[in-house]
Structures are given as structure tokens and as C-alpha cells.
Amino acid sequence: MLQESQSKNWVRAIDSSKIINWIDDLFKILFPEKALETFQIELLLDQSKATFISILSEIVKDKTANQILDNAEAFYAALPDLYASMQKDAQAILDTDPAADCIEEIINSYPGFFAIEVYRIANVIASLTACLLPRILTEYAHSKTGIDIHPSATIGVPFMIDHGTGIVIGETTNIGKYVSIYQGVTLGALQVEKSMQEKKRHPTVEDHVIIYANATILGGSTIIGNHSIVGGNTFITKSMNPYSFVMQSNKNTVLNQQEIKDINFFSI
């Protein structure tokens, strides 16, 4: 029964572990444990490219072998610029996060850095060919970090994510340069309907914006102006002018514990 009901649309088409091994190995080339000699880098990149071609050949069925080879050559030709962007991302995190002590700490242990750089790789691939590979890459980063960045989002350089868990950045989001985002932020759509597939559904965040934890910004026409600060737990569906500051208006009540020890605050 199972075999009879399956068709070519109901198979995974590729072993995702091959893709995961490829991206992990590529990171080891870009950020090795110790500096590599030129010949070592060239050898490792040749091996990486061969694996990449093999992956594309398994996934992409509507292109010739020469077209797939051209896509692979274009991706690896873009690696130097990608690497430069990654370095700028790491430096910006070091410059802005008071808990960061060195670049090594960022590239080894910061989930935000890993998620951003997997996105950058996936984004370049998505610009070259329409296939499953970019989504598989960003979902791998999502599973490791809790940070969900669609590979077709547009994100400037540098970009900083601190902590990161629970961040969602939708497909048509446009983020400028020197933007910082904290955990739990959603850059999403006001509504989810298949008929809106070709429309801009997610917000635009201009340069030098800070978005603090658990803020939600929705809508394709929503623009957060440059140099703005979005406070934690805010909910935004309208545009903000440059240099704006938005925050929750709810007030916390601070009481002296010694004066309230006999009060029962239990409630449901």
C-alpha cells in the first residue's frame, strides 16, 4: 500500500546528511582550527566543489551538467566576497556585544554568527539556482540555533544577532547594514495566504536599527527607519520614521518585599 501510493513527489530526493557534511566542511575551510597553507586551501576547496556539484546534480533536474558546473563555479567565485562579509559580521558582533571577548569566541560559539553565515551561503545559492538546497541549509542552521532566516531574505553587511533563539526572518524581509536583533524577534507577515506568494509580505528594516528581545514587526509595507530603536515586547504593524524609539507603555509596580510579606499574590 505504501509503495503504491508513493510517487516522485513523495520522496526526499536527497540525503540531507550529505548537505550538512558539505556545509560543515566548508566552515572548516573558512574558519580552520589553525591557518592553512595556500595549497591546502586550494585542495580542500576543490574537494568541496566536487561535493557541491554532486549535490546539485542530485537536486537540480532541469539543468544540464554544464549549467550545474557554471552554478558551482559562480558560487565558489563568490566565496572571497562571502568570506569578507562574514569577517565584517564577526567584527561587528565583537564591537557591539559587551560579553564578546574575541573573534575566536564568536566564530566558535555564537549561534547568531553561525545562522547568519549559513544564511549568506544559502542566499548566494538561491540567487544562482532554484532548488531545495538553500532551504535545507537554513533549516539546518535553524535546528542548531533556533534562528529561522529564509534564504531569500535580503540582509546587509554587517548584521548582528545576539542570543538569537526564536528569531524569525521572513522571505521578503529587507534588512540594511549595521542592524542588531535580539532573541525572540519576528519579522513576519500580517497574514499568511498562498495568493500573496509573489508579494512583499515582510517588513523593511533600514540601516543602524536595534530591535530588542521579543519584538514583533509585521507587514510588507512596514518600514523601520534608519537609526531607530525598537524596544522589547513591542508589536509593530506601521512604519516608523528614522531616529524613532518605540517601547511598551505598560508599567511595572515595584514594592518593598518587607512591606508585602503578608499579602497573598496567588492568582489564576
C-alpha positions in Angstrom: 0.0 0.0 0.0 2.8 2.5 0.9 4.7 1.7 -2.2 1.7 2.0 -4.4 0.7 5.4 -3.0 4.2 7.0 -3.4 5.2 9.0 -6.4 8.2 11.1 -7.3 6.7 14.0 -5.4 6.7 12.0 -2.1 10.4 11.2 -1.8 13.1 13.4 -0.2 15.2 13.3 -3.4 18.5 13.6 -1.5 20.2 12.5 1.7 20.3 15.7 3.8 23.3 14.4 5.7 25.4 14.9 2.6 24.4 18.6 2.5 25.1 19.0 6.2 28.6 17.4 5.9 29.3 19.8 3.0 28.4 23.0 4.9 30.3 21.8 8.0 33.4 21.1 5.9 33.1 24.4 4.1 33.1 26.2 7.5 36.2 24.3 8.5 37.9 25.7 5.4 36.8 29.2 6.0 37.4 29.1 9.8 40.0 26.4 10.4 41.5 25.4 13.8 44.8 26.8 12.5 45.9 28.8 9.5 46.1 26.7 6.3 48.7 26.9 3.5 47.6 28.1 0.1 47.9 24.7 -1.4 45.9 23.2 1.4 43.1 25.7 0.9 43.0 25.1 -2.8 42.9 21.3 -2.4 40.1 21.5 0.2 38.1 23.9 -2.0 38.5 21.6 -5.0 37.1 18.7 -2.9 34.3 20.9 -1.6 33.4 22.0 -5.1 33.2 18.4 -6.3 30.8 17.5 -3.5 28.8 20.6 -4.2 28.5 19.7 -7.9 27.4 16.2 -6.8 24.7 17.6 -4.5 23.4 20.0 -7.2 23.3 17.1 -9.7 21.1 15.1 -7.4 18.7 18.0 -6.6 18.5 20.1 -9.8 16.8 18.1 -12.5 16.0 20.9 -15.0 19.6 21.9 -15.8 22.4 20.3 -17.9 25.7 19.2 -16.4 27.3 22.3 -17.9 24.8 24.6 -16.3 25.3 22.9 -12.9 29.0 23.3 -13.4 28.6 27.0 -14.2 26.5 27.4 -11.0 29.2 25.8 -8.9 31.9 27.9 -10.4 29.8 31.0 -9.7 29.3 30.1 -6.1 32.9 29.4 -5.4 33.9 32.6 -7.3 31.7 34.4 -4.8 33.3 32.8 -1.7 36.0 35.5 -1.2 33.3 38.3 -1.0 31.2 36.0 1.2 34.2 35.4 3.5 34.8 39.2 3.7 31.1 39.7 4.7 31.5 37.0 7.4 34.5 38.7 8.8 32.6 42.0 9.0 29.7 40.3 10.7 32.0 38.8 13.3 33.8 42.1 13.9 30.5 44.0 14.3 29.4 41.5 16.9 32.7 41.9 18.8 32.4 45.7 18.6 28.8 45.8 19.9 28.4 42.9 22.3 30.0 43.7 25.8 30.0 39.9 26.5 32.2 39.1 23.5 36.0 39.0 24.2 37.5 37.9 20.9 36.8 36.8 17.3 37.5 33.2 18.2 34.7 33.2 20.7 32.3 34.5 18.1 33.1 32.0 15.3 33.3 29.1 17.7 30.3 29.6 20.0 27.9 32.3 18.8 24.7 30.7 17.4 23.8 34.1 15.8 27.0 34.2 13.8 26.5 30.6 12.6 22.9 31.3 11.5 23.9 34.5 9.7 26.7 32.9 7.7 24.7 29.8 6.7 22.1 32.3 5.5 24.6 34.2 3.5 25.8 31.0 1.8 22.2 29.8 1.1 21.3 33.3 -0.2 24.0 33.2 -2.8 23.0 29.7 -3.9 19.3 30.8 -4.1 20.3 33.6 -6.4 22.0 31.1 -8.7 19.5 28.3 -8.9 16.0 27.5 -7.7 16.3 24.3 -5.7 15.9 22.7 -2.3 19.5 23.3 -1.2 19.1 26.8 0.3 16.1 25.9 2.4 17.8 22.7 3.6 20.9 24.8 4.6 18.9 27.4 6.6 16.7 24.8 8.2 19.9 23.0 9.4 21.0 26.3 11.0 17.5 26.7 12.4 17.7 23.3 14.0 21.1 24.1 15.6 20.4 27.6 16.7 16.7 28.2 16.9 17.1 31.1 14.4 14.9 30.9 11.3 16.2 33.0 8.4 14.6 32.5 5.0 17.4 32.2 2.3 15.7 34.7 0.1 15.6 37.5 2.7 17.8 40.4 1.9 20.3 41.3 4.7 23.1 43.9 4.5 26.6 43.7 5.9 27.3 43.7 8.7 24.5 42.1 10.6 24.4 41.2 14.3 22.3 38.7 16.2 22.7 38.4 20.0 21.5 35.2 21.7 19.1 34.6 18.9 16.8 31.8 20.0 13.3 32.2 18.5 14.2 34.8 15.8 12.1 34.5 12.6 13.1 36.5 9.5 10.6 36.0 6.6 11.3 35.5 2.9 10.7 39.1 1.7 12.3 40.9 4.6 14.8 43.6 3.7 17.4 44.4 6.4 20.0 47.2 5.9 23.5 47.5 7.3 24.6 47.6 11.0 21.3 46.1 12.2 21.2 44.3 15.6 18.5 41.8 16.5 17.9 40.1 19.8 16.2 36.8 20.8 12.5 36.2 20.0 12.2 38.9 17.3 9.8 38.2 14.5 10.0 40.0 11.1 6.9 38.5 9.6 3.7 38.8 7.5 0.5 40.4 8.6 -1.4 37.5 7.2 -0.5 34.2 5.6 -2.3 33.4 2.3 -1.0 31.5 -0.7 -2.3 34.2 -3.0 0.3 36.6 -1.6 3.2 34.4 -2.6 4.6 36.9 -5.2 4.1 40.0 -3.0 6.3 41.6 -0.4 4.9 40.3 2.9 7.6 41.1 5.4 9.0 44.4 6.8 11.9 46.5 5.7 14.5 47.5 8.4 16.8 50.3 7.4 20.5 50.8 8.5 21.7 51.1 12.1 18.5 49.8 13.7 18.4 47.9 17.0 15.5 45.5 17.7 15.3 44.2 21.2 14.0 40.9 22.5 10.6 39.6 21.6 9.6 42.5 19.4 7.2 41.6 16.5 7.3 43.6 13.3 4.8 42.7 10.6 3.8 43.6 7.1 5.3 44.2 3.7 4.7 47.9 3.8 6.1 48.4 7.3 9.4 50.3 7.3 11.6 50.8 10.4 13.5 54.0 9.6 17.3 54.2 10.0 18.9 54.7 13.4 15.6 53.6 15.2 15.4 51.6 18.4 12.6 49.0 18.8 12.1 48.1 22.4 11.4 44.7 23.8 8.0 43.1 23.5 6.6 45.7 21.2 4.2 44.9 18.4 4.5 47.0 15.2 2.4 47.0 12.1 3.0 50.6 10.9 6.1 52.3 9.7 8.5 54.3 11.9 10.4 57.4 10.9 14.2 57.4 11.1 15.6 58.0 14.6 12.4 56.8 16.3 12.2 55.0 19.6 9.3 52.7 20.4 8.7 51.0 23.7 5.9 49.2 25.6 3.9 51.6 27.8 2.9 49.0 30.4 4.3 50.0 33.8 5.8 47.6 36.4 4.9 48.2 40.0 7.9 47.9 42.4 7.1 47.1 46.0 9.2 46.7 49.1 9.3 42.9 49.9 9.3 43.6 53.7 6.1 45.6 53.4 4.2 43.0 51.4 5.2 39.7 53.1 1.7 39.1 54.4 -0.1 39.7 51.1 -1.1 36.7 49.0 -0.5 37.4 45.3 -1.6 34.0 44.1 -4.0 34.3 41.2 -5.1 32.3 38.1 
